[in-house]
Amino acid sequence: MSAREIHVIVVGVSVAGIKVAKTLATFGKTGGYPNLRITLVDRNAYHYHALGAPRSIVDKEFGKKLIFPLSTLLTPHEADPYSPKHRFIHAELTSVSATNVILSDGQSLPFDYLVLSTGARNRLPANLRSSTLADAQEEAARMHDTVARAESILVVGGGAVGVEMAGEIGHAYPDKSVTLVHSGPRLLPLNFKPAISEGAVAKLKKVGVTVYLNEKISIPADTPFDCTIRPLTLTGVSGREYTSDLQILVTGTQLHTEYMESLESALGTPLRDARGALLVNKYLQLDSPQFTNIFVPGDVNNLPAGAKFALKAAEQAASVAQNLIALIKAPEAGKPAVLKPWDGSLMNLILVPIGRNMGVFQGMGLTLGNSWWGDVMARNMKGKDYFLSQKEKDFPPRKP
Ligand SMILES: Cc1cc2nc3c(=O)[nH]c(=O)nc-3n(C[C@H](O)[C@H](O)[C@H](O)COP(=O)(O)OP(=O)(O)OC[C@H]3O[C@@H](n4cnc5c(N)ncnc54)[C@H](O)[C@@H]3O)c2cc1C
């Protein structure tokens, strides 16, 4: 048992942040470190289970369930509920120094260890913009109602999320006109087999979605594309015109890591790449010898695009948590911590539901494109609830 006070701050409480925080809180409670304090910081008061967004735009009740309060995330992990060690702060990280984080509410918090898991931003309806839980519930309902009212919907971007969105809308609303336009030669990431892309096109067709490939749409910079009804005609490089009253853009994510600017100027070296991704070493520490106590798991780091999935973010977070535990235990052990690199070589799979009954799958040596087995896998492994029941296990039970 160690009486040492150790303060870990986790900024960004989503897939990666939740995994690190819960692993550390359990370690503090059961591993002999009762004075390990965890401060969670997020700009939103809730966690949004974004994986379920494609279903939420066609199923309002399901959408409500994707939103979880962050304030009670670690409550079950308190060693003494009457003397809580952990807390949640609803604020935005604005700046990082070598020893402190500065938050949008003006607080400056010192840390022994810092986890930056601030992820990446997507356009509506793939993410929500609200800050409070009540507003998020309303916003999710508004996304649903907008899709319900639209008669013609254009989805731009044929990655997994675009395919899922188009498939869900096509399945739920057979009478709407749904078009999916993709700039690449085939749907879904190119590191998966062509049979997966072909299967996706065939199955989208079955739910009434028209797919255009090799088509780059010219997107007007002054239009917000915020999931509101806006009749618009957009033109592709082919010259074809796409008229719709709702446009859903799923064309990539944005990083907002301006909070690193002051530290970068103090050091005189960049800590981010040109996209704004935080540079990491093989242990997922911020890639600077001064900051071995700052870890960066998940979508915000500069690992390649193939690592930008919830599965990978969670794997990285598990690795970061184990390295943090090794560092925390080192003084009592009387020897330096031995850190383990994140090998990044773990399972590579894709599982894409297309509506409620169909889908494609590649992984574990199987390629299930335009086949009945693809439907079975996608429906049973993901299409039922987009992993919501697994996510629910991360949080205390909801109040009825
Ligand atoms: C619609 C959709 C469907 C997806 N489906 C799948 C799927 O089926 N399978 C899969 O593996 N992956 C999927 N993904 C990708 C997956 O969601 C991401 O890879 C994963 O969420 C990354 O987790 P993260 O913790 O790194 O960051 P994020 O989930 O992006 O979370 C970042 C957190 O940081 C907070 N934050 C950001 N900036 C600040 C700041 N300055 N101060 C305070 N807080 C901040 C945010 O509010 C957020 O809570 C999907 C993504 C989307 C959008």
The ligand as an ORCA input file, in Angstrom:
! r2SCAN-3c Opt
* xyz 0 1
  C     -20.520      8.015    -36.847
  C     -19.265      7.261    -36.482
  C     -19.268      5.869    -36.532
  C     -18.119      5.152    -36.197
  N     -18.156      3.793    -36.246
  C     -17.079      3.094    -35.874
  C     -17.121      1.674    -35.856
  O     -18.127      1.067    -36.196
  N     -16.032      1.002    -35.434
  C     -14.903      1.646    -35.026
  O     -13.949      0.969    -34.630
  N     -14.816      2.983    -35.038
  C     -15.874      3.727    -35.448
  N     -15.818      5.088    -35.458
  C     -14.566      5.752    -35.066
  C     -14.489      5.875    -33.540
  O     -15.662      6.468    -33.050
  C     -13.270      6.695    -33.158
  O     -12.126      6.058    -33.670
  C     -13.161      6.796    -31.638
  O     -14.277      7.470    -31.105
  C     -11.899      7.554    -31.233
  O     -11.927      7.663    -29.851
  P     -11.093      8.772    -29.088
  O     -11.341      8.501    -27.627
  O      -9.698      8.810    -29.562
  O     -11.711     10.187    -29.501
  P     -13.191     10.728    -29.637
  O     -14.181      9.634    -29.571
  O     -13.170     11.633    -30.791
  O     -13.401     11.592    -28.315
  C     -12.701     12.757    -28.020
  C     -13.245     13.369    -26.737
  O     -12.461     14.517    -26.406
  C     -13.304     15.613    -26.096
  N     -12.542     16.829    -26.420
  C     -12.032     17.184    -27.628
  N     -11.329     18.323    -27.529
  C     -11.380     18.695    -26.239
  C     -10.834     19.786    -25.502
  N     -10.048     20.713    -26.065
  N     -11.108     19.869    -24.179
  C     -11.889     18.930    -23.554
  N     -12.413     17.880    -24.202
  C     -12.158     17.744    -25.523
  C     -14.535     15.390    -26.951
  O     -15.669     16.063    -26.416
  C     -14.678     13.861    -26.866
  O     -15.403     13.471    -25.727
  C     -16.952      5.835    -35.796
  C     -16.939      7.231    -35.744
  C     -18.088      7.939    -36.076
  C     -18.074      9.448    -35.999
*
